[in-house]
Each structure stands twice: as structure tokens, then as C-alpha cells.
Amino acid sequence: MSDRWYEKAVVYCLDIDTFADSNGDGVGDIRGLIGRLDYLARLGVTCLWLNPIHPTPNRDDGYDVQDFYNVDPRFGNLGDFAELLHQAGNRGIKVIIDLVVNHTSDQHPWFQSARSSADSPYRDWYVWSDTQPADRHQGMVFPGEQNETWTYDRTAKQWYYHRFYKFQPDLNIKNPQVREEIKKICAFWLQLGVAGFRMDAVPFIIEETEPGNPNSPKDLAFLTDLRQHIQWRKGDAVLLAEANVEPDQLKHFFGDGGGSSNRIHMLFDFMLNGRLMLALARHDPEQIIDALRDTPALPDGGQWATFLRNHDEVDLSRLTAEQRNDVFAEFGPDEDMQLYGRGIRRRLAPMLGGDRRRIELAYALQFSLRGTPVLRYGEEIGMGDDLSQEGRDAIRTPMQWSSLPNAGFSTAAPKDLVRPVVSDPEYGYETVNVTLQRHDPTSLLSWFERMIRTLREAPEVGSGTCRHVDVPVPPGVLVHRADDTTGTMVFIHNLGPDEGVVDLSSLEPEAQFPNDILADREYPDLGKLDALPIAGYGYRWVRLCRKP
Ligand code: NOJ
């Protein structure tokens, strides 16, 4: 792969603690993950994104870091981590880790020192106010679970700022020492061999918080600085960022306006995610067509990361209230399935009623649209959720490897598991697991393997230009194309339940031996392109032409 490896990657995101437990203590660990690398290689994964791996009091699934220079002892030690990097590298898999530097845990020694005395060298590493800030109850990310962004600390006798939970005090980015420390953390892990970082909460990292000002200035130049730093340390290292901001702000996160990206390489496409969910809910591709049309031009080297589900709730906050209600009605009708008034805390398979056709359709769409696909562990076998777990934990249950006790995830007593395995009749581990699906050519897992292999043969997908093709189609059908120097692919996806016929005759002059390279079923050989049948919830990936 070239140094732009991230444009061709298939990223797989997992929590070490729920993936595979090698020592029987009920918590997944690095050795367990190493034992499953062959599985990931066979699936076609080329990049692992590990949710936070650091020591943590674990009050926000590890997003409350207590020591940036170590791994959580529950997972193993740095030696195990170095071995993971080596073993993954042997299989052509790169590893990126979560970089959570907007805040620390309140148990981090920096904060403990900072709060203990106004003279602490770490006092200014956090954001304080002598008086109660007027915006104390504004800007909460987790409404319902969090009711303020400024909390009074009795030991410090000041108010401290926390964009997220109150046990996650924000670091003070205005302090040059904090900036240097962030760079040092990056350098440390790059030196160990990670391929880059998934940067958590980027718009908040660069927020130069002023008490009382809910719209404090943002120092985007820090991102330029950080990018330069990591690129000098490791030329092909990548920043993949979470920046769920207004669409017109996104370009500033990719770069400072020059022709090349000089800030974040890849941004999660939250806008597309919400619109995809709406399109699937309404059986209507209009929102995807709009998204393709509205996509801002990216600077050279900038890339989207597409996803259907991640470790958080489906975030519908960028939709209108009416649109959001349509998605809720279809995919999360019960209040218990919803979160923070804006999201859905379910996995995709149950959201789609377990309908195999719709599940394939959704992923075929995700993987064929522009951007690098990111998959969450367990999606490839159609895992379900456990709504009896609190909040976002509903979708953070152990990976279902087999029908053995605890889904083959761990040999511990069930009461000692980090979280219970899903065991309901429909999505429970005895029905949905890797072992059952591994050798079954008709399984969802086998389908994912085929689909990812197909993607490998179609380099224009993801990194080439991606456009809507305006041709006569029945309701519910989307046609789009991907072009690159390697050739052209055309995709037909039917978001509706009824079969139909698509007329691609206007593409005939470009076509050389067009053929289906992936489809929901056997279709008659492509002859003339003026009447192509497409099944309800069907999809066809057609190679139109290949360039030498
Ligand atoms: C965004 C992460 O995706 C989420 O899981 C976490 O709770 C917050 N950032 C706080 O770090």
C-alpha cells in the first residue's frame, strides 16, 4: 500500500475489554486480541482502531484516562502491546489508538495535583474559574446524564470546566506545556509503532475556554502544528478525527485552505451517517443524493471515514426534528432505545429488524460511497444489543465467537464477565456467532469477506470521485458511480421493498464488457444497459470499464 494507505483501508474498531479474554478473568485483553488477528486478516481488515487502551477508572469506557503512557493493566502490559503491533504488522494490519486529550480522568495525577493547591505545577493544565460561570449549564454533551459543564471543586475552591462528564476535567490547551505533552504522548506511541490516532473530541480539544463564553475561540492552528509533529515522527502516520461540527466548519479541520490537507487526514462523516439512516428509514435515497452533491471538495490527502455504527449512539442531532422522528419511528420506536433525545443505542442488525437483505444493502451502500469504511466489531456477524445495559453499554457486549459458554469470549464465571453476553433467542450467542458463520458460504460473515475482497479489486471505490448518476429509476433506487485512473464502477442500490428496472443506457458509450462484481443475487448477464432488473432491497456493483 502507498503512503496514502488510509484511503484504501478497511478499518475495524474494537474495545479490547469485550473482544477476547485470554486469561479467564472475564475481561478481554491484548493476548486475546492477538489470538484473533488471523480472523481479522481473513475478514480483510487492514487497520485496527482500538478504543482507549490506557489505565482508567473506567467510568466512560476508558475515555477517562489516568496515565497516557501505559496500557490498562487489565489488558496486559506494554510488552504485550508491542507484540500486538508486531503480530498485526505481520498480517498487514496497522493499528491506530484512541487519543483522548481533550480531558483526563479526575483521578489522573495531574488533576489530583492541580486541585490540591493553587501553586501546583499542574494547576494551569486545567481550566478554572474563581466564580460560577454564567454558562455553567450550557454545552453539555450528555444531556440527562450531565447537567453542567462547570463544577465547583471544594479542594481547589474554584470551578473547573468539563465538556463531558464531571469526572473528565478538560485540559487547558492555552497552556504551552499541555500542547507539548500532547505531542509527547503522540511521539511515544508512534515510536512504539502505532500507525496513527483516532482523535477524540477534536473541536473541544482546540477550544480556548473562557468562563462565561459558550462560544469560546478555537485554535485550529494547533492541529496544523500537531499534524506536522506526527508527520515528522512518522511519515505515513494518520489522524482520524471525531469532529461532529457544522458542515461549513469541516474544511477547517482538514486544512488551513491550501491545496493539501495539513491538519486532520480523515474525518468521520457524521453528516452522511445521519442522512444514510434517514434514507434507509424512509426507503428513499434523496438524502444520500443530497449528501453526495453537498460534499465539500476536500484538499488533497483529505478523506472521509464512513460508518454505520460506532461505539456510541447513532447520532441524529444534525437532522431536523421531523427527520429525526422518522428515524426514531423506524429504528428506535421505544424510548428505551433512544438516548440524549438525539440518538439510538442499538446495533444495526436489530434496527433493521434482522432483515438480511436490508443489512447487506446498508453495508453495500456504506462501502461503495466515498470514503474509508469503518466497521464496529460484531457488525460482520450481525450482533444484537442488550438494552438492559445502561446507556451506550447496550452495544458494548462481548464478541460472540461461538456457542461455547460466554460465547467463547472468556472462560470466567458469567458473573465475572466485563458485561454479560447477549443471550436472547434472536441475537444471542447460540444463534449469532463466528464459528457458525465461518464455514457457511451463505452467512453474513462470508458475505462481508466477499464484499471486502471485491472492494480490493475496485480501487476506484472509496478514494475516487463519487457522484450520483441521474438516470431513470423506480422509486427508492440510487445509482452512483466511482471514477479513478483505474476505471469506473457503477452501483445500483434499491432502498425500497419493491423490485424495479433501471435504465443505464446513457452510460453505454463508456461501458466495456460491463459485469456484476457483487450483487444480492444472480442477475441475468449484463447485455444492453437499458433495462437492468433490481430486487427489492437489492444491490448491484457493476464494473463499467477498467483502464490499463
Ligand atoms: C467521544 C467518544 O466517542 C465517547 O465515547 C466519549 O464518551 C466522549 N468522546 C468523551 O471522551
Residues whose N, C-alpha, C, O or C-beta is under 5 A from the ligand:
A	BS01	NOJ	D60 Y63 F164 D200 A201 D312
